[in-house]
Amino acid sequence: MGTIAISSLMAIGMLSACGTSGSSNETKITIFNSKMEIQSQMEEMAKKYSEEKGVDLEVYYSSDTVAAHLATKYASNEPYTISMVDAKDVYSLAEEHAVDLSDQDWVKETDQAIAIDGKTYGFPVSVEARGLIYNADAIKKITGKDFNPEDYETLDSFKELIQELKDGGMETPTGIMKEDWSLAAHFLAEVYEEQPDPSAFIKELHDGSVDLNSNAKYNSLMDTFDVLKANNYAASTAISAEREVTEQKLAEGQIAFMFGGNWDWSVLNQYDYSENMGIMPVPENTDDGSNQKLVGGGSKFFFIDNSSNTSDAQRTAAKDFLNWLVNDDEGKSFIVNDCSMVSPFKNNTLTVADPLGASVKEYADAGKLIPSYNYMPDDHYSVLGAGMQKYLAGEVDRAELAQAIEAYWKSATLSDDTK
């Protein structure tokens, strides 16, 4: 079974980067990478790191789901030394499979590490966050003044700006992505994430004890969504608008605002984009402070294997590698410059190349991130994304959408998020 597992992994793709000595007693560590877009960067880094550190470092990637792939490795007693996983995987796997990293110096440099019962298991690799993406140049072109997101934290002030843009010639200042993951996994999710206790709120939804129609946060966010919807450039064809068209219009300043996250830069930068862009909190008429924060956090996490299949020397080398990412200039540059990711560590002061990432870094370092809820059922965004699309198209009203959300959660299978 072990041979089969190794062969299949090699078929997927593997880099074996030996140290300069190539000696048989050289420490060997393996890394599982679950972020496809940085695999080539990981491979190049592994080669250079191996040569410089005298560590035989191998990087593997699999397109299988993280949980399924790692289950195969555990079953064959061939765990990776370091595994890159999603937050939910840390919560489900760490207590049984991961090393307690609480004593590591890097813990104090980040707010994004994952701890369970007071023990730190998850090393954050990058930060992603969402909010309202803005084109500051397009706004200034009409208003004649520099755009300051802090001036538009409330929905009332945001509506005034929208009207000013319309009066100045931008007939439709907003765009809305119609994709179910954007509508449900990202925007609707903030209804849960901005509650005082998201886990308790989800359980109350499951129990049927929540009346969304009278929930302040649901109405606050939907009020904002309605303003975005009313001023959407594709209002008459909202659920057929192409993401690329929406992002191009934002990049080139034909519209000024679009809800999204820093991952959208990979699309925006394909066009003739404006230099001054960023992400701001979703404007809301609220006094709970949520309109001063983005929603997000660590998007990928490393953990180190604790089993007898990994030696103490390997675990030490693995810890050295994590410390290299945090404290070494080359490690810092690898995260920010090579991988174009937002570092979750405050001591990494390298300038993030893209403006959306720079916004996220600023909010993250200031402690202004509302944590993502990492326990959504797998079908949440597809089922309720369809409901949000109906709302976007004007096929259902707010009360009917609330009814659909409540019905979904009553029959949903909840994850174990009590830890």
C-alpha positions in Angstrom: 0.0 0.0 0.0 2.8 2.4 0.8 4.5 1.7 -2.6 1.2 2.5 -4.3 0.8 5.7 -2.4 4.3 6.8 -3.2 3.9 5.9 -6.9 0.6 7.8 -7.2 2.2 10.9 -5.6 5.1 10.8 -8.0 2.7 10.7 -10.8 1.0 13.8 -9.5 4.3 15.6 -9.2 7.2 15.6 -6.8 10.4 17.5 -6.3 13.3 15.8 -4.6 15.9 18.4 -3.8 19.0 16.9 -2.2 21.5 18.8 -0.2 25.0 19.4 -1.6 26.5 16.6 0.4 23.9 13.9 -0.6 25.0 11.9 2.5 22.7 9.1 3.7 22.5 10.5 7.2 21.2 13.9 5.9 17.9 14.9 7.5 15.0 14.5 5.1 11.6 16.3 5.5 8.6 16.3 3.3 6.0 19.0 2.7 2.5 18.6 1.4 1.4 21.7 -0.5 -2.4 22.1 -1.1 -2.2 25.5 -2.8 -1.8 24.6 -6.5 -0.9 28.1 -7.7 2.3 28.2 -5.7 3.6 24.7 -6.5 6.3 25.8 -8.8 7.5 28.4 -6.3 7.5 25.8 -3.6 9.6 23.5 -5.8 12.2 26.2 -6.5 12.3 27.2 -2.9 12.8 23.6 -1.8 15.8 23.2 -4.2 17.5 26.3 -2.9 16.7 25.7 0.8 18.1 22.1 0.5 21.3 23.3 -1.0 21.8 26.1 1.6 20.6 24.3 4.7 21.8 20.7 4.1 18.3 19.4 4.4 16.8 16.9 1.9 13.5 18.7 1.3 10.7 17.3 -0.9 7.5 19.0 -1.9 4.4 17.1 -3.0 1.1 18.3 -4.4 -2.2 16.5 -4.8 -5.4 17.6 -6.4 -7.4 15.4 -4.1 -9.2 16.9 -1.2 -6.9 17.5 1.7 -8.7 15.2 4.1 -8.9 12.3 1.7 -5.3 12.6 0.6 -3.9 12.8 4.1 -6.1 9.9 5.2 -4.4 7.8 2.6 -1.0 8.8 3.9 -1.9 8.1 7.5 -3.3 4.7 6.6 0.0 3.8 4.9 2.0 5.1 7.9 3.7 7.6 5.6 2.7 11.0 6.9 4.3 14.1 5.6 6.6 15.9 8.0 4.7 19.1 7.3 1.2 19.3 5.8 -0.5 22.4 4.4 -4.2 22.3 5.1 -7.3 24.4 5.5 -8.5 25.7 8.8 -11.2 23.1 9.2 -8.5 20.3 8.7 -6.5 21.7 11.6 -9.5 21.4 13.9 -10.3 17.9 12.7 -6.7 16.5 12.5 -4.4 18.4 14.8 -5.1 16.9 18.2 -4.4 13.4 16.9 -1.7 14.1 14.4 0.1 17.5 15.0 2.9 18.7 17.2 2.2 21.4 19.8 4.0 24.5 18.6 3.0 26.8 21.5 6.6 27.3 22.6 7.7 28.7 19.2 8.7 32.4 19.1 6.7 33.1 15.9 3.4 32.5 17.8 3.6 36.0 19.3 4.1 37.6 15.8 0.6 36.6 14.5 -3.1 36.7 15.4 -3.9 34.0 12.9 -2.4 30.8 14.4 -4.9 28.0 15.3 -4.9 26.8 18.8 -7.1 24.1 20.3 -7.5 23.8 24.1 -4.7 26.3 24.6 -2.2 24.5 22.3 -1.0 26.0 19.1 -1.1 23.5 16.2 -1.7 25.5 13.0 1.0 27.7 11.5 -0.7 30.3 9.3 0.8 30.5 5.8 -1.1 33.4 4.3 -4.0 35.8 5.0 -7.1 36.3 2.8 -9.9 38.7 3.5 -13.0 40.1 1.9 -14.9 43.3 1.8 -15.8 46.0 -0.8 -13.2 46.4 -3.5 -12.9 50.0 -4.6 -11.3 51.9 -7.4 -10.0 55.1 -5.8 -8.9 56.7 -9.0 -12.3 56.3 -10.6 -13.9 57.9 -7.5 -11.5 60.8 -7.4 -12.0 61.5 -11.1 -15.6 62.4 -10.3 -15.4 63.8 -6.8 -12.2 65.6 -7.2 -10.8 64.5 -3.9 -8.8 61.5 -2.6 -10.9 58.6 -1.5 -10.7 57.7 2.2 -12.6 54.5 3.0 -13.0 55.5 6.6 -15.3 58.3 5.5 -17.8 55.8 4.3 -18.2 53.2 7.1 -22.0 53.7 7.4 -24.5 52.8 4.7 -25.9 56.4 4.8 -22.5 57.9 4.0 -21.9 55.3 1.3 -25.3 56.0 -0.3 -24.4 59.7 -0.5 -21.2 58.8 -2.3 -23.0 56.6 -4.7 -25.4 59.5 -5.5 -22.4 61.8 -6.0 -20.9 59.4 -8.4 -24.1 59.1 -10.3 -24.6 62.8 -10.5 -21.1 63.1 -11.8 -21.7 60.8 -14.7 -21.1 57.2 -13.4 -24.6 55.9 -14.0 -24.1 52.5 -12.3 -21.2 52.7 -9.8 -21.3 49.0 -8.6 -20.9 45.5 -9.8 -22.0 42.2 -8.2 -20.5 38.9 -9.0 -23.3 36.4 -9.6 -21.2 33.3 -8.7 -22.8 31.2 -5.9 -19.5 31.1 -3.9 -19.3 34.8 -3.9 -22.9 35.4 -3.0 -23.2 32.7 -0.3 -19.8 31.6 0.9 -18.6 35.2 1.1 -21.3 37.8 1.3 -24.1 35.8 3.1 -21.5 34.3 5.3 -20.9 37.7 6.9 -24.4 37.5 8.4 -23.1 34.6 10.5 -19.5 35.9 11.0 -20.6 39.3 12.3 -22.8 37.8 15.0 -21.5 38.1 18.6 -21.1 34.3 18.6 -21.2 32.8 15.1 -21.1 29.2 16.3 -24.0 29.7 18.7 -25.9 31.6 16.0 -25.5 28.7 13.6 -26.7 26.2 16.2 -29.7 28.4 16.8 -30.5 28.5 13.1 -30.2 24.7 13.1 -32.6 24.5 16.1 -35.0 26.8 14.3 -35.0 29.4 17.0 -33.7 32.3 14.8 -36.1 34.7 13.0 -33.8 36.2 10.4 -36.4 38.8 9.4 -36.0 40.4 12.8 -32.2 39.9 13.0 -30.3 43.2 13.0 -27.2 41.9 11.3 -29.2 40.1 8.5 -31.1 43.3 7.8 -28.0 45.5 8.1 -26.0 43.5 5.5 -29.0 43.0 3.2 -29.7 46.8 3.3 -26.1 47.2 1.9 -26.6 44.5 -0.6 -29.8 46.2 -1.8 -27.8 49.4 -2.5 -25.2 47.4 -4.4 -28.0 45.6 -6.3 -29.9 48.8 -7.2 -26.7 50.4 -8.6 -25.4 47.3 -10.4 -24.2 48.0 -13.9 -25.8 44.6 -14.9 -29.0 45.0 -12.9 -31.2 43.9 -15.7 -29.1 40.8 -16.4 -27.6 40.3 -12.9 -27.4 36.5 -12.9 -25.8 36.2 -16.4 -23.1 38.9 -15.8 -19.7 37.4 -16.4 -17.2 37.7 -13.6 -14.4 38.8 -16.0 -16.6 41.6 -17.3 -17.4 42.9 -13.9 -13.8 42.8 -12.8 -12.7 44.5 -16.0 -15.1 47.3 -15.4 -13.9 47.8 -11.9 -10.2 47.6 -12.9 -10.7 50.2 -15.6 -12.8 52.5 -13.6 -16.2 52.1 -15.4 -17.6 51.1 -12.0 -16.2 52.0 -8.5 -17.2 49.2 -6.2 -17.5 45.4 -6.1 -17.7 43.0 -3.2 -14.9 40.5 -3.2 -11.5 39.6 -1.7 -7.8 40.0 -2.3 -7.8 36.8 -4.5 -9.6 38.9 -7.1 -6.4 40.6 -7.9 -5.4 37.7 -10.1 -8.3 38.6 -12.4 -8.2 42.4 -12.0 -4.5 42.6 -13.0 -5.3 41.1 -16.4 -6.8 44.4 -17.5 -5.7 48.0 -17.8 -6.2 48.5 -14.1 -6.1 51.7 -12.1 -3.1 52.0 -9.7 -5.1 53.1 -6.6 -7.4 50.3 -5.6 -8.0 48.5 -2.3 -10.5 46.7 0.0 -12.7 48.4 2.6 -15.1 47.0 5.1 -18.7 46.5 3.9 -20.5 49.8 4.8 -23.3 49.3 7.4 -25.5 51.4 9.6 -24.4 49.7 12.7 -22.6 50.5 16.0 -21.0 47.1 16.6 -17.7 48.0 14.9 -18.1 45.5 12.1 -18.1 48.3 9.5 -14.5 49.0 10.5 -13.1 45.5 9.8 -12.6 43.2 6.9 -13.7 39.5 7.3 -11.0 36.9 6.9 -7.9 35.4 8.4 -5.4 32.6 7.8 -6.3 30.8 4.6 -3.8 27.9 4.7 -2.0 26.4 7.6 1.1 24.1 8.2 1.2 21.5 10.9 4.0 19.1 11.8 3.5 15.4 12.2 3.7 14.0 15.7 3.8 10.3 14.9 6.6 7.7 15.4 7.0 7.8 11.6 8.6 11.2 12.0 11.9 11.5 13.9 12.8 14.2 16.4 15.5 15.3 14.0 12.9 15.7 11.3 10.5 17.6 13.6 13.4 19.9 14.6 14.2 20.5 10.9 10.5 21.2 10.3 10.4 23.8 13.0 13.5 25.4 11.6 11.8 25.7 8.3 8.7 27.4 9.8 11.0 29.8 11.7 12.8 30.5 8.4 9.5 31.6 6.8 8.9 34.0 9.6 12.3 35.4 10.6 14.7 35.0 7.7 14.8 37.7 5.0 14.7 35.0 2.3 11.7 33.3 3.9 9.8 36.5 4.2 10.5 37.3 0.6 9.4 33.9 -0.5 5.9 34.4 1.0 5.4 38.0 -0.2 7.4 38.3 -3.4 7.7 34.8 -4.8 4.2 33.6 -3.8 2.4 36.9 -3.9 0.7 36.1 -0.6 -0.1 38.3 2.4 2.1 37.3 5.3 0.2 36.7 8.6 3.2 37.8 10.6 3.6 41.3 11.9 7.4 41.2 11.6 7.2 40.7 7.9 7.1 44.3 6.8 7.8 43.7 3.1 5.5 45.7 0.8 2.8 43.5 -0.7 2.9 44.0 -4.4 -0.8 44.2 -5.2 -3.1 46.9 -3.7 -5.7 44.5 -2.5 -3.2 42.4 -0.6 -1.7 45.6 0.8 -5.1 46.6 2.2 -5.6 43.1 3.8 -2.1 43.3 5.4 -2.9 46.7 6.8 -6.2 45.5 8.4 -4.6 42.3 9.6 -1.7 44.0 11.3 -4.0 46.4 13.0 -6.1 43.5 14.4 -9.1 44.6 12.3 -10.2 41.2 10.9 -13.4 39.5 11.8 -12.6 35.8 11.8 -13.9 33.7 8.9 -16.4 30.9 9.9 -14.6 27.7 8.9 -17.3 25.2 9.5 -19.8 25.7 6.6 -21.4 22.5 5.3 -20.1 21.6 1.9 -23.4 22.3 0.1 -23.9 25.7 1.8 -22.7 27.9 -1.0 -24.4 25.9 -3.8 -27.8 25.7 -2.1 -28.0 29.2 -0.6 -26.0 30.6 -3.5 -28.9 29.7 -5.7 -31.2 31.4 -3.2 -29.0 34.6 -3.3 -29.1 34.5 -7.1 -32.9 34.5 -7.0 -32.8 37.5 -4.7 -30.3 39.2 -7.0 -32.6 38.6 -9.9 -35.6 39.9 -8.1 -37.4 36.6 -8.1 -37.8 36.5 -4.3 -37.9 39.2 -1.6 -35.9 39.5 1.6 -38.4 37.6 3.7 -38.5 34.7 1.2 -34.7 34.6 1.2 -34.7 34.5 5.0 -37.2 31.6 4.9 -34.9 29.7 2.5 -31.9 30.3 4.7 -33.7 29.1 7.8 -35.0 26.0 6.0 -31.5 25.1 4.9 -30.0 25.3 8.3 -32.7 23.3 10.0 -31.8 20.3 7.9 -28.1 20.9 7.6 -25.5 18.6 9.2 -23.4 20.7 11.5 -19.7 20.4 11.9 -18.0 20.0 15.2 -17.0 23.5 16.0 -17.3 23.4 19.7 -13.6 23.2 20.3 
